[in-house]
Structure formats: structure tokens, C-alpha cells
Amino acid sequence: MAEQSAESRELLAAVDLGSNSFHLVVARLSDGQLVVVDRLREMVRLGSGVDETGRLSMPVASAALECLARFGQRLAEIPSENVRAVGTNALRRARNRSEFLQSAEQALGHSIQVISGIEEARLVYLGVAQSLPPDPERRLVLDIGGGSTEIILGEGMKTLALESLHMGCVSMSDHYFARGHVSAEAFHEAELAASLELRPVKNAFRQLGWKSVVGASGTIRAVAHLLQELRGDREITLAGLDELKAMLLAEGGVSGPHFHGLSVERRPVLPGGLAVLRQLFVTFGIEKMRVAEGALREGLLYDLLGRLAHEDARERSVSNMQTRFHVDPQQAERVEMTALSLLDLVSVQWDLTSTLARQVLCWAARLHEVGLDIAHSQYQKHGAYLLENADMPGFPKEEQYLLSALVCNHRRKLYPETVIRLPPGWHLKTYRLILLLRLAVVLHRTRAPDDVPILSASVAGETLHVRFPTGWLQQHPLTLADLRQEQTLLRKSPVTLEFS
């Protein structure tokens, strides 16, 4: 019981009583990093339960309390100071929220705060920013909730402008598509309403400007999923939204075959959410939007933890993976230092001067043995699977794929399919980084400190030529044999190795 209590004290939890669904996220603090250990989500539609008089109806309130009781069971062992629960737009609007909150807190077992729209926007941005790589450039963050839409401009971890508007996927769907039927006239009216809501804030945000646009939460994730299935798009564009709108109108709703990939719970609120999202694109002149994993719940966790704003979440993820899978830190450091010294010699000629190229080589060197904790046989493949599929805060999926490709190909045969799926501009660069990592691993096979001489290297086209001190290779026949084997293994790749 004492061990259980100690473990519970390391857990943090965030509860989001949204207008569409309720969410619970439980995370554990491990080596300075939050690792999500549990998620619960239930569609409650609290926003639909606020009637014309502004009161929360009994049936919806009862369903909400039953959900919170289930959440409370999960939170029973977590100290109150480690839990933060918040209500958003629906509870901001409910006139009888005080009496509801009294019962809700009893069911949950923890206090519940109703936060303002601006506070919600701040927390959304914190959650989004913590889930993305550090970026000093200005970004526009959009979050369409059940009853409100949050619009935030920020740089790094700092917010510059925040707004919360009274429109969301539930409220818009209930008002304009109450019976599930979507007509051109109703969709036009929904978009007009969204446009009017956006008009007062349009100029202020556009004057400040931004370099990139990021979307968060359910509606935007659902739209991104649909566009990826229908068009293969990795980002949301206005052309993609126009195609979804056309299909929605042609089929008169979301019951048609094009929307089968959408969850049953999401379908009733998609039309309203799509109308809001499309009008955001039109109003702000957005060309493309990527989707972040983090949002309000993650922002609550980070706010609760009070972590330092400018830490790189990816560095914490890598460090946590090293610890979790018992990576030998000395060997990882040796391989990293040698790989970086080789990179410094050829980075300009091989177009590997970008920050990401250097970072991913560092991370791959630190994690190249992460699969050993599973099995020695084919451990590079085990490690690649872990890095591709693990929750690694701060890493976009594309960077996890890149890191996974380096680890998968750091020894033995090459797997071109791991490189082909990367963005085309990274294909050749990835092979170059793979060669540098492979060479560093070979040179440290003895795992002995100070066993690698000072090397010189140059490139001619796609050939890396490495020069060793006179007589060194003859004194290290195992390394010489490994280098010759590397030459053979690299024959089917676009890069080759020469040494003297």
C-alpha cells in the first residue's frame, strides 16, 4: 500500500469538461518528463444540454455526473494537489452551473474550475507549444471546441494575442444542422454566422501576422483524418475543405460512404465544425494547417507541473527513452561524439548543415541501442519500432520516422522502405546521415574509451572517404573487416564508403 501511495504521488491528472466531450489524462513524471499513462474520453454533449433559458437540462447533467463518477474512480488514489479539472464554454454559459458543480465535484472527488475563454486559449497554446519542436517563428494556433473557438498568436512559449469566440462544432451543428440534414442554404448560413463572429478580431490578428498555422483538438483532427484518407493530404488546405464541403452537400449529411472513417460520435457535429474551420481559412487567408497532438488537456498538465517554458521537449523525450530502455550512456556518448566529428568534416559538402540534421544524428546515436532492452537479435529493428510508435512529446510524426529510419539502418542490411516514406527532400540526406552513424558504430564496436584515432574525411559526390593514421587499421583487424563489410552492405544504397 505504501508503494502504491508513493507511485500515486508521482501522477498528475487533468480533467477537461468540454462542451462536446469530457476528457481525463493521467501522466507520470519521469526524469523531468510527463509520460501519459492513461486517457479516458466520453461524449457527453454538455453544450447541447444548455437550454434557451441558459439552464443545464437534467438528462444531460445526469449523464455528465455519471461520467465524472467514472473519472473519479480513476483519480481516487491521486492527491488533490496533483489534479486539475476545468469546465469550458458550456459551463461558462450555464446559469445553474453552481448547483451542477457542487454535485460534479462530489462525483469527481476533486474541485472543478470554470475557466474563461482567454484562459482556455492560453492553456491550449501551452499544450500545443509543448507538443511541437521549439520554433521562434510566430505561429497562429486554432482550436475548435464544442462551444467555442480559440485563436492564439504566439512565439515559442510566449503568447502574443488570445481570443475565444462563441462558436463551436456543437453549437453550430445544433443551430444549423439540428436534424442531421446538410443543405447548401444551411451551410451558407453557418459560414456567414462564423464570418460575423470572426469579423471583430480579423484585422488585429492579420496585422500581427504569422509564419505557420497549427490546429488542435477533435474537429480539426477529425477533418485531418478524413482528408488523409480521401486525398492522402498530410496537412489541411482550403482545397481539401472545399472537397469535404462538396461531398457533405452532395450526400446531404455525414451518413454517406465518404464519411465512414469518421467515428459515430463525431458525425453529428462535423458539419458545424467544418463550417467554422472553412471560414477560419477564408477569413485569415490560411494556405495550409498542420495538426498538433497537444491541446487543452496537455496544457493543463504542463501548467500544473509548472515546467520551465523554454525546455526542448524532444531532448527530454530522448533522455527518457535512454533511461526507460537502459541504454548504456557511455557508449551512446562515444558514438555521438564520433558521429558529430564526422558530420563536422562533411556537413557543407553533403548539405547537412541544418539544425535538424545535426539533432537527429545526435538523437539516433544516443538511442541506437534502445532495442537491446527487448532482444539482441535484430535489435536495430526493435529500436526502430519503439521510436516510430512511442509517445515522444515534442516530436512530430515525421521526425519520429526520420529518427526511426536512422536507428533501423545503423547496422546490418539496409531497409530502403524506411527512407522512401520520408519527405523526398530528406531521402538522400537520410542515407548520408545513416552512413555517418554506421561508421561511428563500427569504430566503437570494442566499447572501449579512447579507442578511435583522429580521423580526416572528405566527400566526392556520394562517396565518403575516411583516412586513418598510418598503420592503425593493420593494428585493428576487426575494424578493418567491419569496414570492408560495410562497403559490401552499402552497395545498394546511393552512398558509398572508401577508406585508406
TAUR-V36762 format. One record per residue. RES is the residue in one small letter. PHI is phi in whole degrees, -180 to 180 (999 if undefined). OMEGA is omega in whole degrees, 0 to 359 (999 if undefined). NEAR is the number of other ideal C-beta (glycine too) atoms within 12 Angstrom. Layout:
# TAUR-V36762
res=RES phi=PHI omega=OMEGA near=NEAR
res=RES phi=PHI omega=OMEGA near=NEAR
This chain:
# TAUR-V36762
res=m phi=999 omega=179 near=8
res=a phi=-64 omega=179 near=8
res=e phi=-64 omega=179 near=10
res=q phi=-62 omega=181 near=13
res=s phi=-66 omega=179 near=14
res=a phi=-63 omega=179 near=13
res=e phi=-66 omega=180 near=19
res=s phi=-64 omega=180 near=26
res=r phi=-68 omega=178 near=19
res=e phi=-88 omega=183 near=24
res=l phi=-93 omega=173 near=34
res=l phi=-122 omega=181 near=38
res=a phi=-139 omega=176 near=43
res=a phi=-127 omega=178 near=45
res=v phi=-122 omega=181 near=47
res=d phi=-116 omega=177 near=49
res=l phi=-92 omega=184 near=54
res=g phi=-81 omega=181 near=48
res=s phi=-74 omega=180 near=51
res=n phi=-104 omega=182 near=46
res=s phi=-140 omega=175 near=40
res=f phi=-102 omega=181 near=44
res=h phi=-128 omega=172 near=40
res=l phi=-129 omega=176 near=39
res=v phi=-126 omega=177 near=40
res=v phi=-116 omega=181 near=34
res=a phi=-133 omega=178 near=35
res=r phi=-114 omega=177 near=28
res=l phi=-85 omega=182 near=27
res=s phi=-130 omega=180 near=24
res=d phi=53 omega=177 near=18
res=g phi=80 omega=183 near=20
res=q phi=-124 omega=176 near=33
res=l phi=-84 omega=178 near=42
res=v phi=-116 omega=181 near=29
res=v phi=-67 omega=181 near=29
res=v phi=-112 omega=180 near=23
res=d phi=-160 omega=175 near=22
res=r phi=-136 omega=174 near=24
res=l phi=-131 omega=180 near=27
res=r phi=-146 omega=176 near=25
res=e phi=-137 omega=178 near=27
res=m phi=-81 omega=184 near=29
res=v phi=-108 omega=183 near=37
res=r phi=57 omega=180 near=35
res=l phi=-60 omega=180 near=45
res=g phi=-62 omega=179 near=43
res=s phi=-72 omega=182 near=36
res=g phi=-88 omega=176 near=35
res=v phi=-87 omega=187 near=32
res=d phi=-81 omega=184 near=20
res=e phi=-64 omega=179 near=11
res=t phi=-85 omega=181 near=11
res=g phi=86 omega=180 near=16
res=r phi=-103 omega=178 near=20
res=l phi=-79 omega=184 near=37
res=s phi=-69 omega=183 near=24
res=m phi=-64 omega=181 near=16
res=p phi=-59 omega=180 near=16
res=v phi=-70 omega=178 near=31
res=a phi=-61 omega=179 near=33
res=s phi=-64 omega=178 near=20
res=a phi=-63 omega=179 near=26
res=a phi=-65 omega=181 near=43
res=l phi=-67 omega=177 near=32
res=e phi=-64 omega=177 near=21
res=c phi=-63 omega=181 near=32
res=l phi=-65 omega=176 near=37
res=a phi=-65 omega=177 near=23
res=r phi=-66 omega=175 near=23
res=f phi=-61 omega=182 near=38
res=g phi=-60 omega=178 near=30
res=q phi=-62 omega=180 near=18
res=r phi=-70 omega=185 near=27
res=l phi=-93 omega=190 near=34
res=a phi=-57 omega=184 near=22
res=e phi=-94 omega=183 near=23
res=i phi=-95 omega=181 near=36
res=p phi=-59 omega=183 near=21
res=s phi=-59 omega=181 near=22
res=e phi=-69 omega=179 near=15
res=n phi=-100 omega=182 near=28
res=v phi=-123 omega=172 near=35
res=r phi=-131 omega=180 near=39
res=a phi=-122 omega=182 near=39
res=v phi=-134 omega=172 near=41
res=g phi=-108 omega=185 near=46
res=t phi=-118 omega=194 near=49
res=n phi=-56 omega=183 near=42
res=a phi=-60 omega=179 near=46
res=l phi=-76 omega=173 near=42
res=r phi=-64 omega=183 near=34
res=r phi=-88 omega=187 near=32
res=a phi=-68 omega=181 near=33
res=r phi=-73 omega=181 near=18
res=n phi=-103 omega=184 near=24
res=r phi=-67 omega=182 near=30
res=s phi=-62 omega=180 near=17
res=e phi=-69 omega=177 near=18
res=f phi=-66 omega=182 near=35
res=l phi=-64 omega=178 near=29
res=q phi=-61 omega=178 near=16
res=s phi=-72 omega=182 near=23
res=a phi=-65 omega=180 near=41
res=e phi=-68 omega=177 near=29
res=q phi=-68 omega=179 near=17
res=a phi=-68 omega=182 near=30
res=l phi=-78 omega=183 near=38
res=g phi=85 omega=181 near=25
res=h phi=-147 omega=180 near=30
res=s phi=-70 omega=181 near=20
res=i phi=-126 omega=178 near=36
res=q phi=-105 omega=171 near=29
res=v phi=-93 omega=185 near=28
res=i phi=-96 omega=178 near=33
res=s phi=-73 omega=177 near=21
res=g phi=-62 omega=180 near=35
res=i phi=-69 omega=176 near=22
res=e phi=-65 omega=176 near=29
res=e phi=-60 omega=179 near=47
res=a phi=-62 omega=180 near=39
res=r phi=-62 omega=181 near=35
res=l phi=-69 omega=176 near=42
res=v phi=-59 omega=181 near=49
res=y phi=-63 omega=179 near=45
res=l phi=-60 omega=179 near=42
res=g phi=-65 omega=178 near=43
res=v phi=-66 omega=183 near=46
res=a phi=-63 omega=180 near=42
res=q phi=-72 omega=181 near=44
res=s phi=-91 omega=181 near=40
res=l phi=-114 omega=174 near=37
res=p phi=-62 omega=178 near=36
res=p phi=-57 omega=182 near=26
res=d phi=-149 omega=182 near=30
res=p phi=-73 omega=182 near=16
res=e phi=-74 omega=184 near=18
res=r phi=-73 omega=179 near=23
res=r phi=-127 omega=174 near=38
res=l phi=-102 omega=181 near=42
res=v phi=-113 omega=181 near=50
res=l phi=-124 omega=180 near=50
res=d phi=-139 omega=178 near=54
res=i phi=-99 omega=178 near=53
res=g phi=-94 omega=180 near=51
res=g phi=-73 omega=183 near=51
res=g phi=-123 omega=180 near=45
res=s phi=-145 omega=176 near=43
res=t phi=-124 omega=181 near=48
res=e phi=-101 omega=180 near=52
res=i phi=-126 omega=186 near=47
res=i phi=-138 omega=169 near=46
res=l phi=-109 omega=180 near=36
res=g phi=-153 omega=174 near=39
res=e phi=-130 omega=184 near=26
res=g phi=61 omega=178 near=24
res=m phi=-97 omega=185 near=30
res=k phi=-100 omega=176 near=21
res=t phi=-90 omega=180 near=30
res=l phi=-108 omega=179 near=25
res=a phi=-153 omega=180 near=29
res=l phi=-132 omega=178 near=32
res=e phi=-148 omega=175 near=36
res=s phi=-131 omega=185 near=34
res=l phi=-109 omega=185 near=38
res=h phi=-86 omega=173 near=31
res=m phi=-155 omega=181 near=43
res=g phi=-155 omega=185 near=48
res=c phi=-66 omega=180 near=48
res=v phi=-75 omega=183 near=46
res=s phi=-63 omega=180 near=40
res=m phi=-70 omega=179 near=46
res=s phi=-67 omega=178 near=41
res=d phi=-62 omega=185 near=32
res=h phi=-80 omega=188 near=27
res=y phi=-108 omega=182 near=33
res=f phi=-135 omega=189 near=33
res=a phi=-60 omega=183 near=20
res=r phi=-97 omega=178 near=15
res=g phi=86 omega=181 near=24
res=h phi=-88 omega=181 near=21
res=v phi=-115 omega=177 near=37
res=s phi=-110 omega=179 near=20
res=a phi=-61 omega=181 near=19
res=e phi=-66 omega=181 near=14
res=a phi=-65 omega=180 near=28
res=f phi=-67 omega=178 near=36
res=h phi=-63 omega=179 near=19
res=e phi=-65 omega=179 near=22
res=a phi=-65 omega=179 near=39
res=e phi=-67 omega=178 near=32
res=l phi=-64 omega=178 near=23
res=a phi=-63 omega=178 near=26
res=a phi=-64 omega=180 near=37
res=s phi=-62 omega=179 near=25
res=l phi=-65 omega=179 near=18
res=e phi=-68 omega=182 near=29
res=l phi=-82 omega=187 near=33
res=r phi=-55 omega=183 near=19
res=p phi=-66 omega=184 near=15
res=v phi=-106 omega=186 near=32
res=k phi=-56 omega=187 near=23
res=n phi=-65 omega=182 near=14
res=a phi=-61 omega=180 near=18
res=f phi=-72 omega=183 near=32
res=r phi=-68 omega=177 near=19
res=q phi=-68 omega=178 near=13
res=l phi=-71 omega=176 near=24
res=g phi=76 omega=181 near=20
res=w phi=-161 omega=180 near=28
res=k phi=-101 omega=182 near=17
res=s phi=-145 omega=181 near=28
res=v phi=-126 omega=181 near=37
res=v phi=-128 omega=176 near=43
res=g phi=-111 omega=182 near=46
res=a phi=-143 omega=173 near=46
res=s phi=78 omega=196 near=49
res=g phi=-57 omega=183 near=37
res=t phi=-59 omega=183 near=51
res=i phi=-67 omega=177 near=44
res=r phi=-66 omega=179 near=31
res=a phi=-64 omega=178 near=36
res=v phi=-64 omega=179 near=48
res=a phi=-62 omega=178 near=39
res=h phi=-64 omega=179 near=26
res=l phi=-63 omega=182 near=37
res=l phi=-68 omega=178 near=36
res=q phi=-69 omega=179 near=21
res=e phi=-72 omega=185 near=21
res=l phi=-82 omega=188 near=26
res=r phi=-124 omega=184 near=22
res=g phi=76 omega=182 near=11
res=d phi=-73 omega=175 near=24
res=r phi=-94 omega=179 near=22
res=e phi=-130 omega=178 near=30
res=i phi=-87 omega=177 near=41
res=t phi=-128 omega=178 near=26
res=l phi=-64 omega=178 near=27
res=a phi=-61 omega=178 near=20
res=g phi=-65 omega=178 near=32
res=l phi=-66 omega=178 near=40
res=d phi=-63 omega=179 near=22
res=e phi=-67 omega=177 near=24
res=l phi=-63 omega=178 near=43
res=k phi=-61 omega=180 near=34
res=a phi=-61 omega=179 near=20
res=m phi=-68 omega=180 near=31
res=l phi=-63 omega=180 near=39
res=l phi=-71 omega=181 near=27
res=a phi=-64 omega=182 near=19
res=e phi=-94 omega=177 near=23
res=g phi=71 omega=180 near=20
res=g phi=158 omega=185 near=27
res=v phi=-104 omega=181 near=36
res=s phi=-88 omega=182 near=20
res=g phi=-74 omega=185 near=23
res=p phi=-63 omega=181 near=13
res=h phi=-67 omega=185 near=25
res=f phi=-110 omega=180 near=31
res=h phi=-66 omega=179 near=18
res=g phi=-75 omega=181 near=22
res=l phi=-89 omega=180 near=34
res=s phi=-64 omega=181 near=21
res=v phi=-60 omega=181 near=15
res=e phi=-71 omega=183 near=21
res=r phi=-81 omega=188 near=34
res=r phi=-57 omega=184 near=31
res=p phi=-62 omega=184 near=33
res=v phi=-107 omega=180 near=45
res=l phi=-66 omega=183 near=48
res=p phi=-56 omega=179 near=47
res=g phi=-65 omega=179 near=46
res=g phi=-66 omega=179 near=51
res=l phi=-66 omega=178 near=47
res=a phi=-62 omega=178 near=45
res=v phi=-65 omega=183 near=50
res=l phi=-64 omega=180 near=51
res=r phi=-63 omega=181 near=42
res=q phi=-71 omega=173 near=37
res=l phi=-62 omega=178 near=41
res=f phi=-62 omega=183 near=36
res=v phi=-68 omega=184 near=23
res=t phi=-63 omega=184 near=30
res=f phi=-95 omega=179 near=35
res=g phi=62 omega=183 near=18
res=i phi=-78 omega=178 near=33
res=e phi=-93 omega=180 near=20
res=k phi=-153 omega=182 near=24
res=m phi=-139 omega=171 near=37
res=r phi=-97 omega=186 near=33
res=v phi=-114 omega=179 near=37
res=a phi=-98 omega=177 near=42
res=e phi=-79 omega=183 near=33
res=g phi=-83 omega=177 near=40
res=a phi=-160 omega=187 near=44
res=l phi=-61 omega=183 near=53
res=r phi=-60 omega=180 near=48
res=e phi=-66 omega=176 near=41
res=g phi=-62 omega=177 near=44
res=l phi=-61 omega=180 near=42
res=l phi=-63 omega=181 near=42
res=y phi=-68 omega=177 near=39
res=d phi=-66 omega=178 near=31
res=l phi=-64 omega=181 near=33
res=l phi=-72 omega=181 near=30
res=g phi=66 omega=184 near=15
res=r phi=-74 omega=181 near=26
res=l phi=-63 omega=191 near=13
res=a phi=-68 omega=190 near=21
res=h phi=-105 omega=175 near=16
res=e phi=-74 omega=177 near=25
res=d phi=-84 omega=182 near=30
res=a phi=-61 omega=181 near=40
res=r phi=-68 omega=178 near=35
res=e phi=-62 omega=178 near=25
res=r phi=-65 omega=179 near=31
res=s phi=-63 omega=180 near=39
res=v phi=-64 omega=180 near=39
res=s phi=-61 omega=180 near=30
res=n phi=-66 omega=178 near=31
res=m phi=-64 omega=178 near=41
res=q phi=-59 omega=182 near=35
res=t phi=-70 omega=185 near=23
res=r phi=-63 omega=184 near=24
res=f phi=-110 omega=168 near=30
res=h phi=54 omega=177 near=17
res=v phi=-71 omega=176 near=33
res=d phi=-69 omega=186 near=23
res=p phi=-67 omega=180 near=19
res=q phi=-68 omega=179 near=18
res=q phi=-66 omega=179 near=30
res=a phi=-61 omega=181 near=37
res=e phi=-67 omega=179 near=23
res=r phi=-62 omega=180 near=29
res=v phi=-64 omega=180 near=41
res=e phi=-62 omega=183 near=35
res=m phi=-64 omega=180 near=25
res=t phi=-69 omega=179 near=37
res=a phi=-61 omega=180 near=45
res=l phi=-70 omega=178 near=29
res=s phi=-66 omega=175 near=27
res=l phi=-67 omega=179 near=40
res=l phi=-60 omega=181 near=37
res=d phi=-61 omega=182 near=22
res=l phi=-77 omega=188 near=25
res=v phi=-127 omega=189 near=35
res=s phi=-61 omega=182 near=25
res=v phi=-68 omega=181 near=14
res=q phi=-64 omega=183 near=20
res=w phi=-101 omega=176 near=33
res=d phi=55 omega=179 near=19
res=l phi=-120 omega=183 near=35
res=t phi=-88 omega=183 near=16
res=s phi=-68 omega=178 near=19
res=t phi=-60 omega=182 near=18
res=l phi=-65 omega=179 near=29
res=a phi=-59 omega=180 near=35
res=r phi=-67 omega=181 near=24
res=q phi=-63 omega=185 near=31
res=v phi=-69 omega=175 near=44
res=l phi=-67 omega=175 near=46
res=c phi=-59 omega=184 near=34
res=w phi=-64 omega=180 near=44
res=a phi=-65 omega=178 near=47
res=a phi=-65 omega=180 near=44
res=r phi=-69 omega=187 near=42
res=l phi=-113 omega=186 near=50
res=h phi=-65 omega=179 near=51
res=e phi=-105 omega=184 near=39
res=v phi=-63 omega=181 near=43
res=g phi=-77 omega=180 near=31
res=l phi=-63 omega=180 near=26
res=d phi=-69 omega=178 near=20
res=i phi=-95 omega=178 near=20
res=a phi=-168 omega=179 near=14
res=h phi=-73 omega=180 near=14
res=s phi=-63 omega=180 near=12
res=q phi=58 omega=185 near=19
res=y phi=-65 omega=177 near=27
res=q phi=-65 omega=179 near=37
res=k phi=-74 omega=176 near=28
res=h phi=-63 omega=180 near=27
res=g phi=-63 omega=179 near=40
res=a phi=-62 omega=179 near=37
res=y phi=-63 omega=179 near=26
res=l phi=-61 omega=184 near=33
res=l phi=-70 omega=178 near=42
res=e phi=-77 omega=190 near=30
res=n phi=-109 omega=181 near=17
res=a phi=-72 omega=170 near=28
res=d phi=-75 omega=181 near=30
res=m phi=-124 omega=182 near=38
res=p phi=-51 omega=179 near=40
res=g phi=97 omega=183 near=37
res=f phi=-94 omega=166 near=39
res=p phi=-65 omega=183 near=30
res=k phi=-59 omega=182 near=29
res=e phi=-63 omega=179 near=24
res=e phi=-72 omega=174 near=33
res=q phi=-65 omega=177 near=37
res=y phi=-61 omega=181 near=30
res=l phi=-64 omega=178 near=41
res=l phi=-62 omega=178 near=49
res=s phi=-61 omega=181 near=42
res=a phi=-63 omega=179 near=42
res=l phi=-64 omega=182 near=49
res=v phi=-69 omega=180 near=49
res=c phi=-63 omega=186 near=41
res=n phi=-107 omega=184 near=40
res=h phi=-80 omega=179 near=45
res=r phi=-155 omega=178 near=36
res=r phi=58 omega=185 near=23
res=k phi=-70 omega=179 near=23
res=l phi=-92 omega=178 near=29
res=y phi=-122 omega=184 near=28
res=p phi=-57 omega=182 near=20
res=e phi=-63 omega=178 near=16
res=t phi=-73 omega=180 near=32
res=v phi=-93 omega=184 near=31
res=i phi=-60 omega=183 near=18
res=r phi=-76 omega=177 near=22
res=l phi=-76 omega=176 near=33
res=p phi=-54 omega=185 near=21
res=p phi=-51 omega=180 near=11
res=g phi=-64 omega=181 near=14
res=w phi=-104 omega=184 near=29
res=h phi=-60 omega=183 near=24
res=l phi=-68 omega=178 near=24
res=k phi=-60 omega=181 near=34
res=t phi=-65 omega=177 near=45
res=y phi=-62 omega=178 near=34
res=r phi=-64 omega=178 near=40
res=l phi=-66 omega=178 near=47
res=i phi=-60 omega=180 near=52
res=l phi=-62 omega=179 near=43
res=l phi=-62 omega=179 near=47
res=l phi=-67 omega=179 near=46
res=r phi=-59 omega=181 near=44
res=l phi=-64 omega=179 near=44
res=a phi=-63 omega=179 near=41
res=v phi=-66 omega=179 near=39
res=v phi=-61 omega=183 near=38
res=l phi=-67 omega=180 near=40
res=h phi=-111 omega=182 near=35
res=r phi=-63 omega=180 near=26
res=t phi=-73 omega=180 near=17
res=r phi=62 omega=180 near=18
res=a phi=-98 omega=177 near=15
res=p phi=-69 omega=175 near=13
res=d phi=58 omega=181 near=14
res=d phi=-101 omega=183 near=20
res=v phi=-111 omega=181 near=29
res=p phi=-77 omega=173 near=20
res=i phi=-73 omega=185 near=16
res=l phi=-107 omega=167 near=30
res=s phi=-124 omega=183 near=19
res=a phi=-149 omega=176 near=32
res=s phi=-150 omega=179 near=20
res=v phi=-126 omega=172 near=27
res=a phi=-132 omega=187 near=15
res=g phi=67 omega=180 near=16
res=e phi=-107 omega=178 near=23
res=t phi=-107 omega=175 near=23
res=l phi=-95 omega=179 near=41
res=h phi=-111 omega=181 near=27
res=v phi=-112 omega=180 near=37
res=r phi=-113 omega=180 near=19
res=f phi=-103 omega=174 near=25
res=p phi=-59 omega=182 near=17
res=t phi=-56 omega=176 near=10
res=g phi=85 omega=186 near=10
res=w phi=-66 omega=182 near=22
res=l phi=-64 omega=178 near=24
res=q phi=-66 omega=179 near=13
res=q phi=-83 omega=180 near=14
res=h phi=-130 omega=185 near=24
res=p phi=-64 omega=179 near=12
res=l phi=-65 omega=178 near=19
res=t phi=-63 omega=179 near=29
res=l phi=-60 omega=178 near=22
res=a phi=-65 omega=179 near=16
res=d phi=-64 omega=181 near=27
res=l phi=-66 omega=177 near=32
res=r phi=-65 omega=176 near=19
res=q phi=-65 omega=177 near=20
res=e phi=-61 omega=178 near=37
res=q phi=-58 omega=180 near=26
res=t phi=-69 omega=182 near=17
res=l phi=-66 omega=183 near=26
res=l phi=-88 omega=185 near=30
res=r phi=-59 omega=182 near=15
res=k phi=-92 omega=179 near=16
res=s phi=-102 omega=179 near=29
res=p phi=-76 omega=179 near=23
res=v phi=-116 omega=180 near=37
res=t phi=-132 omega=183 near=25
res=l phi=-124 omega=171 near=33
res=e phi=-129 omega=179 near=24
res=f phi=-147 omega=180 near=28
res=s phi=-154 omega=999 near=18
